[in-house]
Amino acid sequence: MIKTLLNDTRKILKLYGLGAILFFIGVGFMQWADGLLPPSLQQELVMLLGLSLAVVGFSTAMLGQCLLIVQRFKNMGKKP
């Protein structure tokens, strides 16, 4: 799977973009819960959801970034 991903820059960029979107949605959930919800169990659950989304998004974006770096090293010296 990773070998096929390394040959397709668009898929890697989509993976990176998906990770960034998930990260910012998660941070948005945390900001919303902190600012608008009163301290309660519901606020904690929304914060947990936001934190989970942010962690998954960050990990996905970093995986995409690492794959882009590996792809650039792999293609170094080759003519387009």
C-alpha positions in Angstrom: 0.0 0.0 0.0 2.8 2.5 0.9 4.6 1.7 -2.4 1.6 2.5 -4.4 1.1 5.7 -2.3 4.7 6.8 -3.0 4.0 6.7 -6.7 1.0 9.1 -6.5 1.7 12.6 -5.2 -2.0 13.6 -5.5 -3.0 10.8 -3.1 -0.3 11.8 -0.6 -1.5 15.4 -0.8 -5.1 14.3 -0.3 -4.0 12.4 2.8 -2.1 15.5 4.1 -5.1 17.7 3.5 -7.5 15.3 5.2 -5.2 15.3 8.2 -5.1 19.0 8.3 -8.8 19.3 8.0 -9.4 16.8 10.8 -6.9 18.6 13.0 -8.5 22.0 12.6 -12.0 20.5 13.1 -10.8 18.9 16.4 -9.3 22.2 17.6 -12.5 23.9 16.7 -14.5 21.5 18.8 -12.2 22.2 21.7 -12.5 25.9 21.3 -16.2 25.7 21.0 -16.5 23.5 24.1 -14.2 25.7 26.1 -16.0 28.9 25.2 -19.6 28.1 24.9 -20.4 25.1 27.0 -20.7 25.3 30.8 -18.4 23.0 32.8 -20.2 19.7 32.7 -19.8 16.1 31.6 -21.0 17.2 28.1 -18.2 19.7 27.9 -15.7 17.0 28.8 -17.1 14.6 26.2 -16.9 17.3 23.5 -13.4 18.1 24.5 -12.5 14.4 24.3 -14.0 14.2 20.8 -12.1 17.3 19.7 -8.9 16.0 21.2 -9.3 12.7 19.5 -10.0 14.3 16.1 -7.0 16.6 16.5 -4.7 13.7 17.4 -5.9 11.6 14.5 -5.7 14.6 12.1 -2.2 15.5 13.3 -1.0 11.9 12.9 -2.5 11.7 9.4 -1.0 15.0 8.3 2.4 14.0 9.6 2.2 10.6 7.8 1.4 12.5 4.6 4.3 14.9 5.1 6.7 12.0 5.8 5.5 10.2 2.7 6.1 13.4 0.6 9.7 13.6 2.0 10.4 10.0 1.2 8.9 10.4 -2.3 11.2 13.4 -2.9 14.2 11.4 -1.8 13.2 8.5 -3.9 12.7 10.6 -7.0 15.9 12.6 -6.5 18.1 12.7 -9.6 15.4 11.3 -11.9 14.3 13.4 -14.8 10.6 14.3 -14.9 
